[in-house]
Amino acid sequence: MTKMMSRRLLASLLVLWAQLGQAQTETLQPSPAQAQAASLVPTDQDLMSCLVHRSRPPAFPHSNENFLAAGSLMVRLQFDRADRAPVPVFVGEHATALMRAEVEAYLEAHRLPCLPEGRVLTAWQSFRFHQDRTVDVMPPALKAPTASKGECLVSARYDRQRYPAIEWRGEDDLVDVIVALRFAGEPNAPPEVRVLYSNAGKTNADSLALTMAADYRLPCRSADDPVVEGEQTFRFMPDNFQPLVMRRLRFGLMELLEMSVAPSALVADFDLDSMGCPFSLDLNLRRPKLANALSQVGAKDVRRGPLLEWLSSWTPQLSSARAQRHLFGTTLRVEVPCGHLKLQPQGVLIRASHPVHPADRVSLRSTPFRARAAP
């Protein structure tokens, strides 16, 4: 009798469980009216398509700050009303105070007129200030920044109260210090820092650069993230000092090669057509002290690696030792055309799918970089 009751109870429970499962399945199936209503709810991506913003990008500010010639900012934008600008929170700040002010003014015109009442949308937008005084405004993204790309980097802004002053000895006009940073700990943990290059001489610039670099943070990093490594160049100058600067910061590849130390001795063979041409590179000028640092602008292509490696040893013809010191660390935008570039000791042979020069064979001549005093 007890076994019979147990079987009936178990059977009843199984039937009840099956009925509950069936009822739950039926409840989760949306009705035609519900499906139609759900399809009318705009996604965040749909809402971002109606963004209204100022047409003119932030301006590159005229500043006397000697510690940062370029900069980047990452901003979290929270839209909560269609007729109001978003609330900006700077989650990545590697820029001067004047650059931040330009971005804040730019964001005041942001609106999402299609944002439904009661809906909140969060997006992230980045801004990059380049040495050639241009500013790139990235489209707002719905994905949060990642530590692996350094998008949330927060750097130390120079403060005379916090950091010691440079002790100029008289013989030094400006100092460059390149510091390597390694983020391996918690979000608020300081990075490991070390000097990669310095011409500090008898000044205390090395100590100051290391102190400032140790105050850098990657707040979007977690302890489980991979190690993030990078480098930072610090430039120090006396007050009211006017360094030499480049008259131009954008060059075609052939223009750049004509300004080599020994252009007639250059040897190379590159099929530019196979590299996704035309494309642009940023070349951070460090020769002859160090190898030049290069990065691709826009979409990356691994096939360009040999060309980047070759340009890392390219050395410019500079008019003086003073120009060499002052132009160290300058970033040049190099426009690479299509074609087959073959450099031989007696000249340059170009077989171009799109002409890059009036003649097929061009004799390279040494043209020194033109520099002028900074305004």
Secondary structure, DSSP 4 states (H G I P E B T S, - for coil): -HHHHHHHHHHHHHHHHHHHHHHHHHHHSPPHHHHHHHHTSPPHHHHHTT-B--SSPPPPPP---SS-SSEEEEEEEEE--TTS--EEEEEEEES-HHHHHHHHHHHTT-B-TTPPTT--EEEEEEEEE-TTS-EEEPPPBSSPP-GGGTTT-BPPPP-TTTSPPP---SS-S-EEEEEEEEE-S-TTSPPEEEEEEE--TTSSHHHHHHHHHTT-B-TT--TTSPPEEEEEEEEE--TT---EEES--EEEHHHHHHTBSSGGG--EEEEGGGGTSSEEEEEE--TTTSPPEEEESSS--GGGHHHHHHHTT--B--S-HHHHHHHTT-EEEEEE-SSEEEEETTEEEEE-SS--SSSSEE-----PPPEEE--
